[in-house]
Amino acid sequence: MTTLANNIILRGQGLRRYFPVRRGFLQRVMGWIKAVDGVDLKIPAARTLGLVGESGCGKSTLARLILKLDEPNEGTILYRDRDITHLSREEMKPYRRKMQIIFQDPYGSLNPRMTAGHTIEEGLRTIGLKDRDQRRRRVAELLEKVGMPAWAADRYPHEFSGGQRQRVGIARALSVEPELIICDEPVSALDVSIQAQILNLLRGLQRDLGLSYLFISHDLNVVEYMSEVVYDKHLNPYSDALFASMPVPDPAVKRIWQPLAGDVPSPFNPPPGCKFQNRCPLVEDRCRAAEIPLYQANGDHLVRCWKVLGR
């Protein structure tokens, strides 16, 4: 992930989201699915924070918590040092336009009964742009900004390719002039060639508009391109094994393969201790005893493992 700057746009502290498991005729709560369990994060202004995880590990749930589309059971969300954790829907309205999301499925995220122009205009109405001609001009500007022709405003989602639909989704997110955009696996549903175009577009928009990104993905190559520092600083033994498993498109490059055995701990009944104990190649008894604190290494890098410090 990127080096954290002093100007932090959003902080999440101790975020937890548990979902009840109900059984029986009376639907009594028998336990809890720990989808998000004690997450801390900081997103610097005009920078990218990469969030990597396996499928089903709670990445999208965390995104929903940050956007206040779901409520955390515990924890605090600070937007520019303002606590927004328990704000009502009405109180959240000024922050809605500051935080937007680009969804994974570019087709499912668009209303099939609305043209691209009408989809983007929804955001313009939200920020108070009432004049219809001004809205249409602004729609044309936004479409051009994401690499689409102005006439695309009159087309419906089914008339676009997957990459074009994602560009419309990006234009919709930009319509309210946000500061922070949650990119929830925005290229995982696209062809590889189109992925590169969308990633280049996102980087260009960040450079031109000073946007902050929380970039969520399970593809380490994509994360490398969007937030490169993680490749220089990964220290956790589990992270080392994940990076070592990545294929390299060069037969001359040799890597020491570190196979990951075991399964990811169950979110229904996770064991105490390190979250990666079932799959870490260096696990010890002390890793299973209690939660491991964060240790600082290599400057501002934090890692929840004592072995990186030789302990």
C-alpha positions as CSV (number, residue, x, y, z in Angstrom):
1,M,0.0,0.0,0.0
2,T,1.1,3.6,-0.5
3,T,3.2,5.5,2.1
4,L,0.8,7.3,4.4
5,A,0.9,11.0,4.3
6,N,0.0,13.5,7.0
7,N,-3.1,14.6,5.2
8,I,-5.4,11.6,5.9
9,I,-8.8,11.9,4.2
10,L,-10.5,8.9,5.9
11,R,-9.7,6.7,8.9
12,G,-11.2,3.5,10.0
13,Q,-10.5,2.3,13.6
14,G,-11.4,-1.1,15.0
15,L,-14.1,-1.7,12.5
16,R,-16.2,-4.8,13.1
17,R,-19.3,-6.2,11.3
18,Y,-20.9,-9.4,12.5
19,F,-23.9,-11.0,10.8
20,P,-26.2,-13.3,12.9
21,V,-26.6,-17.0,12.1
22,R,-30.2,-18.0,12.8
23,R,-31.6,-21.5,13.0
24,G,-34.8,-23.3,14.0
25,F,-38.4,-22.4,13.8
26,L,-38.0,-19.4,16.0
27,Q,-34.9,-18.2,14.1
28,R,-32.8,-17.9,17.3
29,V,-29.3,-16.5,16.9
30,M,-26.9,-19.4,17.1
31,G,-23.7,-17.5,16.4
32,W,-22.1,-14.7,14.3
33,I,-20.3,-14.5,11.0
34,K,-17.4,-12.2,11.6
35,A,-17.2,-10.6,8.1
36,V,-15.0,-7.7,9.3
37,D,-13.2,-8.2,12.5
38,G,-11.1,-5.3,13.9
39,V,-9.9,-3.5,10.8
40,D,-7.8,-0.2,11.0
41,L,-7.0,1.8,7.8
42,K,-5.9,5.2,6.7
43,I,-6.5,6.7,3.2
44,P,-4.2,9.6,2.4
45,A,-5.5,12.5,0.3
46,A,-4.8,12.1,-3.5
47,R,-3.2,8.6,-2.9
48,T,-4.2,5.0,-3.3
49,L,-4.6,2.5,-0.5
50,G,-4.6,-1.1,-1.9
51,L,-6.8,-3.6,-0.1
52,V,-6.0,-7.2,-1.1
53,G,-7.8,-10.3,0.0
54,E,-9.2,-13.7,-1.0
55,S,-12.8,-14.1,-2.2
56,G,-15.2,-13.9,0.7
57,C,-12.8,-12.3,3.2
58,G,-15.0,-9.2,3.8
59,K,-13.5,-6.6,1.4
60,S,-16.8,-5.5,0.0
61,T,-18.4,-5.5,3.4
62,L,-15.6,-3.1,4.6
63,A,-16.3,-0.9,1.6
64,R,-20.0,-0.7,2.6
65,L,-19.0,0.2,6.1
66,I,-16.8,3.1,5.0
67,L,-19.5,4.4,2.7
68,K,-22.1,4.1,5.5
69,L,-24.2,1.7,3.4
70,D,-24.0,-0.7,6.3
71,E,-23.5,0.0,10.0
72,P,-20.5,-1.4,12.0
73,N,-21.1,-3.3,15.2
74,E,-18.0,-1.6,16.6
75,G,-15.4,0.9,15.5
76,T,-15.1,4.5,14.3
77,I,-15.1,6.1,10.8
78,L,-13.5,9.5,10.6
79,Y,-13.8,11.6,7.4
80,R,-11.3,14.4,7.6
81,D,-11.3,13.9,11.4
82,R,-15.1,14.2,11.6
83,D,-16.7,11.2,13.2
84,I,-19.4,10.0,10.8
85,T,-19.9,6.6,12.4
86,H,-23.4,7.3,13.8
87,L,-24.7,10.0,11.6
88,S,-28.2,9.7,10.4
89,R,-29.1,9.4,6.7
90,E,-29.9,13.2,6.6
91,E,-26.7,14.1,8.3
92,M,-24.7,11.9,5.9
93,K,-26.0,13.7,2.8
94,P,-23.1,16.2,2.6
95,Y,-20.7,13.3,2.8
96,R,-22.4,11.2,0.2
97,R,-21.1,13.4,-2.6
98,K,-17.6,13.3,-1.2
99,M,-17.4,9.5,-1.2
100,Q,-18.4,7.4,-4.2
101,I,-18.0,3.8,-5.4
102,I,-17.2,2.0,-8.7
103,F,-18.8,-1.4,-8.6
104,Q,-17.4,-4.7,-9.7
105,D,-20.2,-5.6,-12.1
106,P,-20.5,-2.8,-14.7
107,Y,-23.8,-4.1,-16.1
108,G,-25.5,-4.9,-12.8
109,S,-24.6,-1.5,-11.4
110,L,-26.5,0.4,-14.2
111,N,-30.2,0.7,-14.5
112,P,-31.1,-1.0,-17.8
113,R,-34.1,1.3,-18.3
114,M,-32.0,4.5,-18.1
115,T,-29.7,5.9,-20.8
116,A,-26.1,6.6,-19.8
117,G,-27.0,10.3,-19.9
118,H,-29.8,10.0,-17.4
119,T,-27.7,7.8,-15.2
120,I,-25.0,10.4,-14.9
121,E,-27.6,13.2,-14.6
122,E,-28.9,11.7,-11.4
123,G,-25.7,12.8,-9.6
124,L,-25.9,16.3,-11.2
125,R,-29.4,16.8,-9.8
126,T,-28.1,15.8,-6.4
127,I,-25.6,18.6,-6.4
128,G,-28.2,21.1,-7.4
129,L,-27.6,21.5,-11.2
130,K,-31.2,22.2,-12.2
131,D,-30.8,23.6,-15.7
132,R,-31.3,20.8,-18.2
133,D,-29.0,22.2,-20.9
134,Q,-26.2,22.7,-18.3
135,R,-26.7,19.1,-17.2
136,R,-26.4,17.8,-20.7
137,R,-23.2,19.8,-21.3
138,R,-21.8,18.5,-18.1
139,V,-22.7,14.9,-19.1
140,A,-20.9,15.3,-22.4
141,E,-17.8,16.7,-20.5
142,L,-17.9,13.7,-18.1
143,L,-18.2,11.2,-20.9
144,E,-15.3,12.8,-22.7
145,K,-13.3,12.7,-19.5
146,V,-13.7,8.9,-19.3
147,G,-13.0,8.4,-23.0
148,M,-16.6,8.1,-24.3
149,P,-18.2,10.2,-27.1
150,A,-20.9,12.6,-26.3
151,W,-23.5,10.7,-28.3
152,A,-23.1,7.8,-25.9
153,A,-25.4,9.7,-23.5
154,D,-28.4,8.5,-25.5
155,R,-27.5,4.8,-25.4
156,Y,-28.7,2.2,-23.0
157,P,-26.4,-0.1,-21.0
158,H,-27.0,-3.2,-23.2
159,E,-25.7,-1.2,-26.2
160,F,-22.2,-0.9,-24.6
161,S,-19.4,-3.3,-24.1
162,G,-18.2,-4.2,-20.6
163,G,-15.4,-1.7,-20.6
164,Q,-17.7,1.1,-21.9
165,R,-20.3,0.3,-19.2
166,Q,-17.5,0.6,-16.6
167,R,-16.5,4.0,-18.0
168,V,-20.2,5.1,-17.6
169,G,-20.0,4.0,-14.0
170,I,-16.8,6.0,-13.5
171,A,-18.5,9.1,-15.1
172,R,-21.4,8.6,-12.7
173,A,-19.1,8.5,-9.7
174,L,-17.3,11.7,-10.9
175,S,-20.6,13.6,-11.5
176,V,-20.9,14.7,-7.8
177,E,-17.2,15.8,-7.7
178,P,-16.1,13.4,-5.0
179,E,-12.8,13.4,-3.0
180,L,-12.7,9.6,-2.3
181,I,-13.7,6.8,-4.6
182,I,-14.0,3.2,-3.5
183,C,-12.9,1.0,-6.4
184,D,-14.5,-2.4,-5.5
185,E,-12.7,-4.8,-7.9
186,P,-13.5,-2.5,-10.8
187,V,-11.7,-4.5,-13.5
188,S,-12.2,-8.1,-12.4
189,A,-15.2,-8.6,-14.7
190,L,-13.3,-7.2,-17.8
191,D,-11.0,-8.7,-20.4
192,V,-7.3,-8.3,-19.7
193,S,-6.8,-5.7,-22.5
194,I,-9.7,-3.7,-21.3
195,Q,-8.5,-3.9,-17.7
196,A,-5.3,-2.0,-18.6
197,Q,-7.4,0.8,-20.2
198,I,-9.6,1.2,-17.2
199,L,-6.6,1.2,-14.8
200,N,-4.8,3.8,-16.9
201,L,-8.0,5.9,-16.9
202,L,-8.2,5.7,-13.1
203,R,-4.6,6.7,-12.6
204,G,-5.0,9.6,-15.0
205,L,-8.2,10.8,-13.2
206,Q,-6.4,10.6,-9.9
207,R,-3.5,12.7,-11.3
208,D,-5.8,15.3,-12.9
209,L,-8.4,15.6,-10.1
210,G,-6.5,14.8,-7.0
211,L,-8.7,11.8,-6.1
212,S,-8.2,9.4,-3.3
213,Y,-8.8,5.7,-3.9
214,L,-9.4,2.7,-1.8
215,F,-8.6,0.1,-4.4
216,I,-10.0,-3.4,-3.6
217,S,-8.8,-6.4,-5.5
218,H,-7.8,-10.1,-5.2
219,D,-5.4,-9.7,-8.2
220,L,-1.9,-8.9,-7.0
221,N,-0.7,-7.8,-10.4
222,V,-3.5,-5.2,-10.5
223,V,-2.7,-4.0,-7.0
224,E,1.0,-3.7,-8.0
225,Y,0.1,-1.3,-10.8
226,M,-2.2,0.8,-8.7
227,S,-0.3,0.9,-5.4
228,E,3.3,-0.2,-5.9
229,V,4.8,0.2,-2.4
230,V,3.3,-3.1,-1.2
231,Y,5.6,-4.9,-3.5
232,D,8.7,-3.4,-1.9
233,K,7.6,-3.8,1.7
234,H,5.6,-7.0,2.1
235,L,6.9,-8.6,5.3
236,N,4.3,-11.0,6.7
237,P,5.2,-14.6,6.0
238,Y,1.7,-15.1,4.6
239,S,2.2,-12.2,2.2
240,D,5.5,-13.6,1.1
241,A,3.9,-16.9,0.2
242,L,1.1,-15.2,-1.8
243,F,3.6,-13.1,-3.8
244,A,5.8,-16.1,-4.4
245,S,2.8,-18.0,-5.9
246,M,2.2,-15.3,-8.6
247,P,3.0,-16.5,-12.1
248,V,5.8,-14.6,-13.9
249,P,5.5,-14.2,-17.7
250,D,9.3,-14.7,-18.1
251,P,10.7,-18.3,-18.2
252,A,14.1,-16.9,-17.2
253,V,12.8,-15.7,-13.8
254,K,12.9,-18.3,-11.1
255,R,11.0,-18.1,-7.9
256,I,11.0,-20.2,-4.7
257,W,7.5,-21.6,-4.5
258,Q,6.1,-21.5,-1.0
259,P,2.9,-23.6,-1.1
260,L,0.1,-22.5,1.1
261,A,-1.4,-25.5,2.9
262,G,-4.6,-25.5,4.9
263,D,-7.8,-23.4,4.7
264,V,-8.8,-19.9,5.6
265,P,-10.2,-19.9,9.1
266,S,-14.0,-20.0,9.3
267,P,-15.6,-16.6,9.9
268,F,-18.3,-18.3,11.9
269,N,-15.9,-19.6,14.6
270,P,-12.4,-18.2,14.0
271,P,-9.7,-19.4,16.3
272,P,-7.8,-17.1,18.7
273,G,-4.5,-15.7,17.6
274,C,-3.2,-14.8,14.2
275,K,-5.8,-14.7,11.4
276,F,-3.5,-16.6,9.0
277,Q,-2.4,-19.4,11.4
278,N,-4.1,-22.1,9.3
279,R,-2.1,-21.3,6.2
280,C,1.2,-19.6,7.4
281,P,4.3,-21.8,6.8
282,L,6.0,-20.4,9.9
283,V,3.1,-20.8,12.4
284,E,4.0,-21.6,16.1
285,D,2.0,-22.3,19.2
286,R,2.3,-18.7,20.3
287,C,0.6,-17.7,17.0
288,R,-2.5,-19.5,18.2
289,A,-2.6,-18.1,21.7
290,A,-3.8,-14.5,21.4
291,E,-4.2,-11.6,18.9
292,I,-0.8,-10.3,17.8
293,P,-0.2,-6.6,18.0
294,L,0.9,-4.4,15.2
295,Y,4.7,-3.9,15.0
296,Q,6.4,-1.1,13.1
297,A,9.1,-2.0,10.6
298,N,10.9,-0.3,7.8
299,G,9.7,3.2,8.7
300,D,5.9,3.6,8.5
301,H,5.2,-0.1,7.6
302,L,3.0,-1.9,10.1
303,V,2.8,-5.7,10.3
304,R,1.0,-8.0,12.6
305,C,3.8,-10.5,13.0
306,W,6.7,-10.7,15.5
307,K,8.9,-12.8,13.2
308,V,9.7,-9.8,10.9
309,L,11.5,-8.3,13.9
310,G,13.3,-11.5,14.7
311,R,11.2,-12.2,17.9
